[in-house]
Amino acid sequence: MLGNEPGPILRYLSGITHMGGEALHSMIAAIPREDWTVSRNSWGIDDFWTNYGWLITTSLSMILCYLWAIPNAGVLLLIAVVHSVFVGGYRTGLSSASLATLYTAIYSSNPDQLFRYSGEGWRGLVGLGSACYGTVFLIMYLRRRDARTAQEAAERIRSADIREESEARFRVIADAAPVLLWIADPRGKRIFFNQLWLSFTGTTLQDQLDQGWQRNIHPEDTAEVLRRYATAVRNCERFEAEYRIHDAHGEYRWVQDFAMPQFGLGGEHLGYLGSCVDRTERKRVERALHQLSGKLLGLQDEERRRISRELHDTTAQNLAVLSMNLCSVKEATKILGQKTREAVTESLSLAEQCSREIRTLSYLLHPPLLDELGLVSALRAYTTGYTQRTGIGVELKMAEIGRLPGEIETTVFRIVQEALTNVHRHSGSISAEIRIVRDPKDVRLQISDEGRGVPPDKLDLISEGANVGVGIAGMRERAIQLGGQLKVASSSRGTTITAILPMKEAA
């Protein structure tokens, strides 16, 4: 490319000033001033070489190419350009490339006219210029890519350090927390337990990771807890359960486990953060209260039975005798005055009314048919009397369920009794329906009406387990005593009370 004899250069020296003056001036003006000047405060060799090294190396390359008539001087010029880029950056590299291209433009010109080229000269000029500038851009691209890669690596290292520091701080806080803490990944695999959990269960972290924590759950609670946990993980929703776990002393303690899904800034699911609270003492208190409530309900039923028997066997009999005596007196009042006859008649009427009320009260306290003939006969007699007293029609729907355990029969009757009382006092309904279904596992009782329903605020409290009034609380407590449950559903079209009583608990 640069293999011409040195003669053309000498012939064109005089033409450079006129014909190439503008080109040289434009090239020099295009190079930023800071690449040509040296800071006043830094006259060291390093600074001098940084500012002027590109000019020296490129000029020396051109001089050597000229003096030695190097046939393939493009390689030497490219080396000078590469050196300029590495020493001074892309600006000095562009300046060096421009100077090398200008030298080539002059050297490759036709012998007779400056900046006139043959076909081979043009190709050589374009090739070298493209190689010089391309080398500058390629080196800067590679340097910037390496710098970016190094920066990303540094950011990763810095992020890892931040995560490690954050994790260390979290572990310190988690170990100091007064509750049992755990963390799970998005698949539900538990990856962390705080120190209080490990001390509570008497295990190590390795024993609890993944599915190891499941071995602490009471066998009777395992299936239900894992079912709820799998459902929560699958649907990415909150998890809550109350179950028993094996503690460090070999006992099972009740805990309330609660966890919420965690999400990143981009909405991605990060996993679960959960906590457990020891509820053993509360469970003991609840169990004691239920036992006390059961005893009170039993005593209440016994007292009702005793009062009912006393009223039926004593007071009602005395009133019957009083009515017979008044009838005899009424026969003898024919010889007495009008006022006396009216008093005796009124007394007889009052005695008969008291007798009826005593019999009704005795039946309401404890129907004899419940003990003698069973639940079906007692309910039929009770609903018939209820309709006569209140005017509310009651439809009783039940197959032949036979005799049930005494506790279940008493509980069903009391729930029906309380529910129909609420229908009469609060619903405004003119009808009610009672449905009883028995299967081998449980007895299902449903009482519904077509009244105004329960107000929404009270219904929310009832759904949360709060005791709103004595009636609902009594019905719920009776169901719980037998291991069952009571549900209340209501709308503007009426109210439905459902009780589910397991048969096995009554055995």
KOLLUMSE-817177 format. One record per atom (N, C-alpha, C): residue in three letters; y, z negated, x. Coordinates in steps of 0.05 Angstrom, whole numbers, plus 5000, padded with zeros to 4 digits. Each point is the difference from the previous one (the first is absolute). Example, Ala and Ser with C-alpha at 12.3 -4.5 7.8 and 13.67 -1.06 7.14 Angstrom:
BEGIN
Ala488648445264
Ala502450004982
Ala502450005018
Ser502150144993
Ser502449995016
Ser502249864985
***
This chain:
BEGIN
Met497650005017
Met502450004983
Met502550005017
Leu500149845022
Leu502349985018
Leu499350125027
Gly498450215001
Gly499150115025
Gly501950215012
Asn502450054989
Asn501950205011
Asn501149915027
Glu500950205016
Glu501249925026
Glu502649874996
Pro501049855020
Pro502549854997
Pro502450184998
Gly499850265005
Gly502350185000
Gly501749994975
Pro498950014976
Pro501650004975
Pro501749764997
Ile499249785010
Ile501649764998
Ile502650035015
Leu499850105024
Leu502450045016
Leu501950204988
Arg498950214988
Arg501750214988
Arg501449894975
Tyr498849804987
Tyr501249914975
Tyr501649755003
Leu500349905025
Leu501549755003
Leu502950034991
Ser501150245006
Ser502850044991
Ser500250034970
Gly497850094988
Gly500150044971
Gly499549754984
Ile499149795013
Ile499449764985
Ile502649884990
Thr502150015017
Thr502549884992
Thr501150134974
His499850274999
His501250144977
His498150024976
Met497650095006
Met498250054978
Met498449754992
Gly499449835019
Gly498449764993
Gly501749754998
Gly502650035005
Gly501749764999
Gly499949864973
Glu500350174979
Glu499949884973
Glu497349874994
Ala497950135008
Ala497349884995
Ala499649745014
Leu501049985026
Leu499749755014
Leu501849784987
His502450094992
His501849804987
His498849904974
Ser498850184984
Ser498849914974
Ser497649825005
Met498450065021
Met497749835006
Met500949725008
Ile502049995018
Ile500949745009
Ile501349844977
Ala501550144983
Ala501349864977
Ala498049904981
Ala497750134997
Ala497949914981
Ala498649755009
Ile500249945026
Ile498649765010
Ile501949764996
Pro499149794987
Pro501749774995
Pro501249895025
Arg502549914997
Arg501549905023
Arg498649775013
Glu498649824984
Glu498849775012
Glu497750075019
Asp498950254997
Asp497950085018
Asp501150105027
Trp502650055001
Trp501250105025
Trp501649795015
Thr500649794987
Thr501749805012
Thr498449755005
Val501049855019
Val498749755007
Val501849774993
Ser498949794988
Ser501649784992
Ser501549885024
Arg502549924995
Arg501649895022
Arg498849755011
Asn498649854983
Asn498949745009
Asn497250025011
Ser498950245001
Ser497250025010
Ser499850245019
Trp500449955026
Trp499950205020
Trp497549985016
Gly497949884989
Gly497549985015
Gly498550265002
Ile498050015018
Ile498550245003
Ile498450074975
Asp498949794986
Asp498550064976
Asp501750134979
Asp502449894996
Asp501850124980
Asp500950285008
Phe500550045026
Phe500850265009
Phe497850204995
Trp497549925006
Trp497750184996
Trp499550064971
Thr500549804983
Thr499650044971
Thr502050204990
Asn502549985010
Asn502150184989
Asn500050285013
Tyr499250025025
Tyr500350255014
Tyr497350115010
Gly497949854996
Gly497450105011
Gly499250264989
Trp500450054974
Trp499250254988
Trp501550245013
Leu502649965006
Leu501550225013
Leu499050065028
Ile499349785014
Ile499150045028
Ile497350145000
Thr498149904984
Thr497350115000
Thr500050294990
Thr501550054979
Thr500150284990
Thr501350195020
Ser502249905012
Ser501450175020
Ser498350065024
Leu498649795010
Leu498250045023
Leu497850194993
Ser499049984976
Ser497850194991
Ser501150285000
Met502450054990
Met501150275000
Met500550105028
Ile501149825018
Ile500650085027
Ile497450085015
Leu497949834996
Leu497450065013
Leu498850264990
Cys500350044973
Cys498950254989
Cys501550245013
Tyr502649975004
Tyr501550225011
Tyr499550055029
Leu500049785016
Leu499750025028
Leu497250095008
Trp498049904986
Trp497250075007
Trp498950224984
Ala501650104981
Ala499150224983
Ala497349944988
Ile499949764987
Ile497449914988
Ile499350194977
Pro497650125000
Pro499350194979
Pro499749874972
Asn499149754999
Asn499549874974
Asn501749745000
Ala502650045001
Ala501949775001
Ala500149844974
Gly499150124978
Gly500149864974
Gly498649735001
Val497849985015
Val498649745001
Val501849795013
Leu501350085022
Leu501849815014
Leu502349914982
Leu501150204985
Leu502249934982
Leu499049814977
Leu497750064990
Leu498949824979
Leu499549725011
Ile499249985026
Ile499749735011
Ile502649865002
Ala502250155007
Ala502649885001
Ala500949914972
Val499450164979
Val500749924973
Val498549754992
Val497450005005
Val498449764993
Val501149755014
His500750035026
His501149775015
His502649914987
Ser501750194992
Ser502549934988
Ser499649844974
Val498150094983
Val499549864975
Val499149725004
Phe498249965019
Phe498949735005
Phe502149825012
Val501850115017
Val502049845013
Val502449934982
Gly501150204986
Gly502449964985
Gly499850034970
Gly497750074989
Gly499850034972
Gly500350284990
Tyr500250044974
Tyr499950264989
Tyr502650165006
Arg502349865003
Arg502550145005
Arg500050135028
Thr499249845020
Thr499850125027
Thr497850215001
Gly497949964984
Gly497950204999
Gly501050264989
Leu501649994978
Leu501250244989
Leu501950135020
Ser501549845014
Ser501950115020
Ser498550145022
Ser497849885010
Ser498450125020
Ser498750264991
Ala499050004975
Ala498850244988
Ala502150224998
Ser502449924992
Ser502250214997
Ser500750125027
Leu500249835021
Leu500650105027
Leu497850185011
Ala497549914995
Ala497750175009
Ala500050264985
Thr500650004975
Thr500050254985
Thr502350185009
Leu502349885006
Leu502350165010
Leu499350135027
Tyr498749845018
Tyr499250115025
Tyr498150244996
Thr498149964983
Thr498150224994
Thr501450244988
Ala502049954982
Ala501450224988
Ala501550175021
Ile501149865020
Ile501450145022
Ile498050145018
Tyr498049875007
Tyr498150105019
Tyr498450244989
Ser499549994974
Ser498450214987
Ser501650244991
Ser502649995004
Ser501750234992
Ser499350255015
Asn500850234989
Asn499650255014
Asn501850015025
Pro499150125021
Pro501650015025
Pro502850124997
Asp500350184980
Asp502550134997
Asp502049864981
Gln499049834983
Gln501849884980
Gln499049724993
Leu501949815001
Leu499249724994
Leu499449964971
Phe497949844995
Phe499149944972
Phe499150244985
Arg499050205015
Arg498650224988
Arg497249995010
Tyr498150034981
Tyr497249955007
Tyr498250234992
Ser497950035016
Ser497950184992
Ser498149854981
Gly498050144990
Gly498249874981
Gly498649775013
Glu499150025025
Glu498749785013
Glu501949775006
Gly502650085006
Gly502049785004
Gly500549844976
Trp500250144977
Trp500449854975
Trp497749814994
Arg497650105004
Arg497649834994
Arg500049765019
Gly500750055025
Gly500049775019
Gly502149804993
Leu502450104992
Leu502249824993
Leu499349834975
Val499150144980
Val499349864975
Val497749815005
Gly498050085015
Gly497849835006
Gly500749755014
Leu501750035021
Leu500849765015
Leu501849824984
Gly501950134986
Gly501849834983
Gly498449844979
Ser498150144987
Ser498449864979
Ser498449785013
Ala498950065025
Ala498449805013
Ala501749765008
Cys502450045009
Cys501749785009
Cys500849824976
Tyr501150144980
Tyr500949844976
Tyr497549884985
Gly497950154999
Gly497649904987
Gly498949765014
Thr500250015027
Thr499049775016
Thr501649754994
Val502750044997
Val501849774994
Val499249874973
Phe499850184980
Phe499449894973
Phe497249894999
Leu498150125014
Leu497249895000
Leu499949735013
Ile501449975023
Ile499949745014
Ile501449794983
Met502350074988
Met501349804983
Met498449924976
Tyr498650214988
Tyr498349944977
Tyr497749815008
Leu498850055023
Leu497849835009
Leu501049725007
Arg502449995013
Arg501049735006
Arg500749844975
Arg501350144981
Arg500649864975
Arg497549924985
Arg498050185000
Arg497549924987
Arg498749765013
Asp500050005027
Asp498949775014
Asp501749754995
Ala502650034999
Ala501749774994
Ala499549904972
Arg499750194981
Arg499449914972
Arg497349864999
Thr498050125014
Thr497449875000
Thr500149725012
Ala501549985022
Ala500349735013
Ala501449814981
Gln502150104986
Gln501449834981
Gln498249914977
Glu498450194990
Glu498149924978
Glu498049805010
Ala499050045025
Ala498149805011
Ala501449735003
Ala502550005009
Ala501449755002
Ala500449874973
Glu500750174980
Glu500349894973
Glu497449884989
Arg497850145006
Arg497449894992
Arg499449735013
Ile500649995026
Ile499649755014
Ile501849784989
Arg502650074995
Arg501849814989
Arg499249914972
Ser499150204984
Ser499049934973
Ser497649825001
Ala498250065019
Ala497649835003
Ala500749725008
Asp502049985018
Asp500949745008
Asp501349854977
Ile501650154983
Ile501249874977
Ile497949914980
Arg498050184996
Arg497849924981
Arg498549755010
Glu499450005026
Glu498649785011
Glu501749744997
Glu502650035005
Glu501749764998
Glu500249914970
Ser500350204982
Ser500149934972
Ser497449874990
Glu497750125010
Glu497449894992
Glu499749725011
Ala500949955024
Ala499849735011
Ala501749814984
Arg502450084993
Arg501749824983
Arg498749954973
Phe498950224988
Phe498749964974
Phe497749815002
Arg498450025021
Arg497749825003
Arg500949715003
Val502249965014
Val501049725003
Val500949904972
Ile501550174985
Ile500949924974
Ile497749964981
Ala498050185001
Ala497749994982
Ala498449755006
Asp499649935025
Asp498449765007
Asp501549754992
Ala502650004998
Ala501649774992
Ala500349984969
Ala499250214986
Ala500349994970
Ala498149794988
Pro500949874978
Pro498349804987
Pro498050114981
Val499550265000
Val498050124982
Val498150175016
Leu497750074989
Leu498150175013
Leu500950294997
Leu500450145023
Leu501050275000
Leu498050195011
Trp500050254989
Trp498350215010
Trp501350274997
Ile499250195016
Ile501150274999
Ile497650204999
Ala500350214984
Ala498050204998
Ala501250285003
Asp498450195010
Asp501050275003
Asp499950154973
Pro500950254998
Pro500050144974
Pro497350024987
Arg497849995015
Arg497350014989
Arg498949734991
Gly501749795003
Gly499149744991
Gly498649845022
Lys499650125023
Lys498749865023
Lys501949805011
Arg499249745000
Arg501849795009
Arg500049995030
Ile502550005011
Ile500350025029
Ile501449765013
Phe500849814984
Phe501349765011
Phe499849764981
Phe499549775012
Phe500149744985
Phe501649805017
Asn501749854987
Asn501549815016
Asn498349755008
Gln501249835016
Gln498549785012
Gln499249804978
Leu501749974979
Leu499349814979
Leu497550094985
Trp499750264996
Trp497650104987
Trp497549945017
Leu500350055026
Leu497749955018
Leu499349715001
Ser502049825000
Ser499549715000
Ser498849924973
Phe501050114979
Phe499049934973
Phe497150074996
Thr499250245010
Thr497350094997
Thr498249915023
Gly501149915022
Gly498449925023
Gly498750235014
Thr501350235001
Thr498950245012
Thr501950115021
Thr499250225013
Thr501750135019
Thr501050264988
Leu502050125014
Leu501250254989
Leu497950224999
Gln498350025020
Gln498050215001
Gln498049974977
Asp499449754992
Asp498249964978
Asp501150094973
Gln502750004998
Gln501350064974
Gln500850294997
Leu500450145022
Leu501050274998
Leu498150194984
Asp501250224991
Asp498650204984
Asp498949874974
Gln497449974997
Gln498849884976
Gln498949725005
Gly500649895024
Gly498949745006
Gly501049784982
Trp502550034989
Trp501249804983
Trp498449974974
Gln498650214992
Gln498549994974
Gln497749805001
Arg499149935024
Arg497849815002
Arg500849724992
Asn502749955000
Asn501049734992
Asn500149964970
Ile499850224985
Ile500449984971
Ile497449884987
His500449844980
His497849884985
His498350234988
Pro497449985001
Pro498350224990
Pro500550074971
Glu500749804983
Glu500650054972
Glu502650164996
Asp501849985020
Asp502650134997
Asp500250275015
Thr498150055017
Thr500250235019
Thr500350274985
Ala498250054980
Ala500050264987
Ala502750054986
Glu501049814986
Glu502650044985
Glu502350035019
Val500149845021
Val502250025019
Val500050285014
Leu497750095009
Leu499950255014
Leu500650234981
Arg499249984975
Arg500650214980
Arg503050024996
Arg501449774997
Arg502950004997
Arg501450115025
Tyr499049925023
Tyr501250095025
Tyr499750305004
Ala497650104994
Ala499650295003
Ala501750164981
Thr500349904975
Thr501750134980
Thr502950015009
Ala501049775011
Ala502849995009
Ala500450195023
Val498250015020
Val500350185023
Val499950294991
Arg498250064982
Arg499750284991
Arg502550094985
Asn501249834984
Asn502450074985
Asn502649935014
Cys499849895024
Cys502449925015
Cys501849824984
Glu498949794988
Glu501549814984
Glu499549725009
Arg501449814987
Arg499849725009
Arg497249894994
Phe499249815016
Phe497449874998
Phe500549704996
Glu498549894980
Glu500249714994
Glu497449914990
Ala499049785011
Ala497549894991
Ala499949705007
Glu498449864986
Glu499649715005
Glu497049965004
Tyr499249905023
Tyr497249975006
Tyr499549785020
Arg497549955006
Arg499349785018
Arg499250115027
Ile500949875022
Ile499250085027
Ile498949755014
His498350065020
His498749795015
His501949905022
Asp500549745001
Asp501949895019
Asp498649905025
Ala501649895018
Ala498949915026
Ala498249764997
His500149854978
His498449764996
His497550054984
Gly499450264994
Gly497650074986
Gly500349984970
Glu502449974989
Glu500549994971
Glu501350254991
Tyr499750054974
Tyr501450234988
Tyr502649904987
Arg502250145007
Arg502649934989
Arg501150244985
Trp501549944979
Trp501350214984
Trp502550095014
Val500450275001
Val502550115011
Val501050214980
Gln502650045000
Gln501250214984
Gln501050215020
Asp498850235000
Asp500550225019
Asp501850204987
Phe502250065013
Phe502050194990
Phe500950195022
Ala500050264995
Ala500850205020
Ala501650234987
Met501850115015
Met501750224991
Met499750235020
Pro499950254991
Pro499950235018
Pro502750035015
Gln499950085025
Gln502450035017
Gln500350305005
Phe502650094998
Phe500650285004
Phe502150045022
Gly499850225014
Gly501950075021
Gly502550124989
Leu501950075019
Leu502550124991
Leu499650274987
Gly497950145008
Gly499450264988
Gly498349984975
Gly499449774991
Gly498349964976
Gly497050005006
Glu499250015025
Glu497250005006
Glu498949714997
His497549994991
His498749744996
His499149895027
Leu501049765007
Leu499349885025
Leu497749804999
Gly499449914976
Gly497949804997
Gly500849774981
Tyr498849765005
Tyr500549774982
Tyr500849765017
Leu501749844988
Leu500749745011
Leu499349804979
Gly498149825006
Gly499049814980
Gly500349715009
Ser499949824981
Ser500249725005
Ser498249854980
Cys498949785010
Cys498349834983
Cys501249714999
Val499849884977
Val501049734997
Val497649834990
Asp499749775011
Asp497849824993
Asp500649884972
Arg498250064981
Arg500449914972
Arg497849804992
Thr498749885019
Thr497749824994
Thr500949764984
Glu502249875009
Glu500949764986
Glu501050074972
Arg501350234997
Arg500950084973
Arg497650054982
Lys497950135012
Lys497650054984
Lys498749734991
Arg500049815018
Arg498949744993
Arg501549874977
Val502750025002
Val501749894978
Val499550154974
Glu499850275002
Glu499550164976
Glu497349934988
Arg498049965017
Arg497349934990
Arg500149734987
Ala501449815012
Ala500249744988
Ala501550014973
Leu502150174998
Leu501450024975
Leu498350134979
His498450215008
His498250124981
His497949814990
Gln499049845018
Gln498049804992
Gln501249804980
Leu502549925007
Leu501449814982
Leu500550134973
Ser500950255001
Ser500550144974
Ser497450034984
Gly497850065014
Gly497550024986
Gly499249744987
Lys500449785015
Lys499349744988
Lys501849944976
Leu502650065003
Leu501849954978
Leu499350174975
Leu499350255005
Leu499250174977
Leu497449894988
Gly498149915017
Gly497649894989
Gly500549744984
Leu501749835011
Leu500849764986
Leu501450074974
Gln501750215001
Gln501550084976
Gln498050094978
Asp498050165008
Asp498150104981
Asp498449764989
Glu499249815017
Glu498649774991
Glu501649844980
Glu502649965007
Glu501749854983
Glu500550144973
Arg500250265001
Arg500350154975
Arg497449974983
Arg497850025014
Arg497449974985
Arg499949724987
Arg500849805016
Arg499949724989
Arg501949964977
Ile502550105003
Ile501949974978
Ile499150164976
Ser499050245005
Ser499050164977
Ser497849854985
Arg498249885015
Arg497849864987
Arg501049764985
Glu501949865012
Glu501249764986
Glu501450084974
Leu501550225002
Leu501550094976
Leu498050094978
His497950145009
His498150104981
His498349784988
Asp499049825017
Asp498249804991
Asp501349754987
Thr502549955008
Thr501349754991
Thr502350064981
Thr502150135011
Thr502450044984
Thr499550184976
Ala498650225005
Ala499450194978
Ala498349864979
Gln498149845008
Gln498349864980
Gln501649794984
Asn501849875014
Asn501749804986
Asn501850144980
Leu501050245008
Leu501750154981
Leu498450094976
Ala497550085005
Ala498350084978
Ala499649774980
Val499449765011
Val499749774983
Val502649944985
Leu502350025014
Leu502549954987
Leu500550204977
Ser499250255004
Ser500450204979
Ser498249934976
Met497649925005
Met498249924977
Met501149764985
Asn501149815014
Asn501149764987
Asn502550084984
Leu501650185011
Leu502350094985
Leu499350154975
Cys497750155001
Cys499150144976
Cys499249794978
Ser498849795009
Ser499249794981
Ser502549874988
Val502049955017
Val502549884990
Val501450194981
Lys499850265006
Lys501350194983
Lys498950004972
Glu497349954998
Glu498849994973
Glu501049764985
Ala500749795014
Ala500949754986
Ala503050004995
Thr501450205009
Thr502950004997
Thr500950104972
Lys498050074983
Lys500850094973
Lys501349794983
Ile499349755007
Ile501249784984
Ile502649905013
Leu500650115024
Leu502449925014
Leu502350184994
Gly502349945012
Gly502450164995
Gly500050275014
Gln501950174992
Gln500250265011
Gln500550005030
Lys501849825009
Lys500749985028
Lys497649925017
Thr498349824990
Thr497749925015
Thr498050225003
Arg499650154978
Arg498150235001
Arg501050215020
Glu502550065001
Glu501150195020
Glu499649905029
Ala500349745005
Ala499749895026
Ala497150035009
Val498149944982
Val497250025007
Val499250295005
Thr501050184984
Thr499450295004
Thr501150105027
Glu502549915006
Glu501150085026
Glu498549895023
Ser499149744998
Ser498549885021
Ser497350145004
Leu498750084978
Leu497550145003
Leu500450275014
Ser502250144993
Ser500650265012
Ser500549965031
Leu501549795007
Leu500549955028
Leu497549935015
Ala498249854988
Ala497549935013
Ala498350245005
Glu499950194980
Glu498450245004
Glu501350185021
Gln502750015002
Gln501350165020
Gln499549885028
Cys500149745002
Cys499449875026
Cys497150055008
Ser498350004981
Ser497250045007
Ser499650295011
Arg501350194987
Arg499850285010
Arg501250035028
Glu502349875004
Glu501350025026
Glu498449865022
Ile498749784993
Ile498449865019
Ile497650175007
Arg498750134981
Arg497850175006
Arg500850245017
Thr502450114994
Thr500950235017
Thr500649905028
Leu501449785002
Leu500649895027
Leu497549935016
Ser498049894986
Ser497549945013
Ser498650255010
Tyr500250214984
Tyr498750255008
Tyr501450135023
Leu502749995000
Leu501650115022
Leu499549865026
Leu499849734998
Leu499549855024
Leu497350075013
His498050024984
His497350085010
His498350084976
Pro499550264997
Pro498450094977
Pro497149925004
Pro498849874981
Pro497249925002
Pro498150245003
Leu500850234988
Leu498350245002
Leu499750095029
Leu501949945018
Leu499850085027
Leu497649885014
Asp499549754994
Asp497749865011
Asp497450064985
Glu500350044974
Glu497650024983
Glu498950294999
Leu501850204995
Leu499150274996
Leu500950205022
Gly501949915016
Gly500850185022
Gly502750124996
Leu500850175020
Leu502750125001
Leu500650194977
Val498150174993
Val500550204980
Val500649884973
Ser498449814992
Ser500549864974
Ser502749855000
Ala500549875023
Ala502549845002
Ala502450184998
Leu500050235014
Leu502250194999
Leu500450124972
Arg497950074987
Arg500250114973
Arg501349804981
Ala499149765001
Ala501149794983
Ala503049955007
Tyr500550005026
Tyr502849945009
Tyr501950224992
Thr499250255004
Thr501850224994
Thr500550034970
Thr497949934984
Thr500450004971
Thr502149804991
Gly499749765011
Gly502049794994
Gly502850075011
Tyr500050135023
Tyr502650075012
Tyr501550204983
Thr498550204989
Thr501350204982
Thr501049874975
Gln498549814989
Gln500949864976
Gln502549835005
Arg500149885023
Arg502349835006
Arg502550165008
Thr499750225014
Thr502350145011
Thr500650274987
Gly498150124986
Gly500450264988
Gly499750235020
Ile499149945024
Ile499650205021
Ile497150095000
Gly499550254995
Gly497350105000
Gly498750025028
Val497649905002
Val498650005026
Val497450154997
Glu499650205018
Glu497650165000
Glu498349915024
Leu497649914994
Leu498249905021
Leu497950215006
Lys500150105025
Lys498150215008
Lys498349905023
Met497449964994
Met498249925021
Met497150054990
Ala498450085019
Ala497250034993
Ala498649735000
Glu497550004994
Glu498549755000
Glu499749905029
Ile501749825008
Ile499949915028
Ile498249765004
Gly499049884979
Gly498349775002
Gly501549755010
Arg498449805007
Arg501249765010
Arg500750035030
Leu502349905007
Leu500950015027
Leu500049715012
Pro500249975026
Pro500249735011
Pro502349854987
Gly499649744997
Gly502049844985
Gly502850025011
Glu500350005026
Glu502750025012
Glu501350264993
Ile498550225000
Ile501250264994
Ile500850014970
Glu498249904983
Glu500750004971
Glu502549844995
Thr500249775012
Thr502449844995
Thr502550145012
Thr499850125023
Thr502350135013
Thr500950244983
Val498150174990
Val500750234984
Val501449914974
Phe498849794988
Phe501249914975
Phe502949905004
Arg500449845022
Arg502749895005
Arg502050225006
Ile499150215016
Ile501850225006
Ile500850154974
Val498050054983
Val500650144975
Val501949834983
Gln499549744999
Gln501649824984
Gln502950015010
Glu500449985026
Glu502750005012
Glu501450274996
Ala498550215004
Ala501250274998
Ala500950064971
Leu498349924980
Leu500850054972
Leu502449824993
Thr500249765012
Thr502349834995
Thr502550145010
Asn499950125023
Asn502350155011
Asn500750244983
Val498050144989
Val500550224982
Val501649914976
His499249774988
His501449904977
His502849905006
Arg500449885024
Arg502649885006
Arg502050205012
His499050195015
His501950165016
His500050304995
Ser497750124993
Ser499850295000
Ser501350134975
Gly499849884977
Gly500950124976
Gly498150214989
Ser497650025011
Ser498050194992
Ser498749914974
Ile499150204984
Ile498649944975
Ile497050035002
Ser499150075025
Ser497150035004
Ser499449945029
Ala497449945004
Ala499049955027
Ala497150095002
Glu499150055024
Glu497250095004
Glu498849845023
Ile497549924995
Ile498549855020
Ile497550165007
Arg499650065026
Arg497750155008
Arg498549845022
Ile497449974997
Ile498449855019
Ile497650185008
Val499750035027
Val497850165010
Val498549835021
Arg497450004997
Arg498349855019
Arg498250195016
Asp499949965026
Asp498150155016
Asp498749805019
Pro498050095016
Pro498649805017
Pro501849865020
Lys502350115008
Lys501649885020
Lys502349834989
Asp501250084978
Asp502349854990
Asp500350044970
Val501949844990
Val500850024972
Val503050085000
Arg500650224985
Arg502850104999
Arg501149954972
Leu502349865000
Leu501449944975
Leu502750145000
Gln500750124978
Gln502650144997
Gln501249944973
Ile502449895001
Ile501649944975
Ile502550175001
Ser500550164980
Ser502350174999
Ser501449994974
Asp502750045000
Asp501550014976
Asp501950245000
Glu501650034979
Glu501950234998
Glu502849894997
Gly500649795014
Gly502649874997
Gly502150115019
Arg502149845004
Arg502350085016
Arg499549995030
Gly497949875009
Gly499450005028
Gly501449785015
Val499249965025
Val501249805018
Val502450125014
Pro502249865002
Pro502350105015
Pro499250085029
Pro501250225011
Pro499250095026
Pro500349805022
Asp502149845000
Asp500449805021
Asp497849795000
Lys499249914976
Lys497849814998
Lys497450125007
Leu499650264993
Leu497550135006
Leu499750035030
Asp502150055015
Asp499950025029
Asp499249735012
Leu501149794989
Leu499249735010
Leu497149944995
Ile499050084976
Ile497249964993
Ile498250165018
Ser500850255006
Ser498450175018
Ser499849895028
Glu502149865009
Glu500049885026
Glu498549745001
Gly499049914977
Gly498549755000
Gly501649764992
Ala502550044993
Ala501749774992
Ala499149914972
Asn500449744995
Asn499349884974
Asn502550004982
Val500150194981
Val502250014981
Val499049894974
Gly500849754995
Gly499149874976
Gly497349875004
Val499249834981
Val497549855002
Val497650174992
Gly500450184981
Gly497750154990
Gly498750185021
Ile501650175013
Ile498950185020
Ile498749845023
Ala501449795009
Ala499049835022
Ala497349884992
Gly499749904976
Gly497549884991
Gly497850204999
Met500550244990
Met498050214998
Met499150095028
Arg502050045018
Arg499350085027
Arg498349795015
Glu500849754996
Glu498649785014
Glu497149984990
Arg499650044974
Arg497349994990
Arg498350225011
Ala501250245003
Ala498550235012
Ala499349955029
Ile502049895015
Ile499649955028
Ile497849795005
Gln499949804982
Gln498049795003
Gln497150115000
Leu499750234987
Leu497350124999
Leu499850235020
Gly501950035018
Gly500050215020
Gly500850274989
Gly501450004977
Gly500950254988
Gly502950055004
Gln501150184985
Gln502850075002
Gln501150074972
Leu502649984998
Leu501450064975
Leu502350205006
Lys500250214985
Lys502050205003
Lys501650034974
Val502650055004
Val501850044977
Val501450265003
Ala499750184980
Ala501450254999
Ala501750024975
Ser502550095002
Ser501750004977
Ser502050225001
Ser500850104977
Ser502050204996
Ser501349964973
Ser501850184993
Ser501349984974
Ser498150054977
Arg497550105006
Arg498050054979
Arg498049784997
Gly500349785016
Gly498249784996
Gly499249885027
Thr498349794998
Thr499049855023
Thr497049995000
Thr498850025024
Thr497149985002
Thr499449805022
Ile498349804993
Ile499149805019
Ile497050055005
Thr499350035025
Thr497350055008
Thr498949785018
Ala497749894993
Ala498849795016
Ala497250105009
Ile499449975026
Ile497450085011
Ile498749755011
Leu497849924989
Leu498649755007
Leu497250075011
Pro499549955026
Pro497450075011
Pro497849824989
Met497750124995
Met497849844989
Met498849835022
Lys499950105025
Lys498649855021
Lys501349735006
Glu502749994997
Glu501449765005
Glu499349784980
Ala499250094976
Ala499449804979
Ala497149905001
Ala498350135016
Ala497249935001
Ala499649735013
***
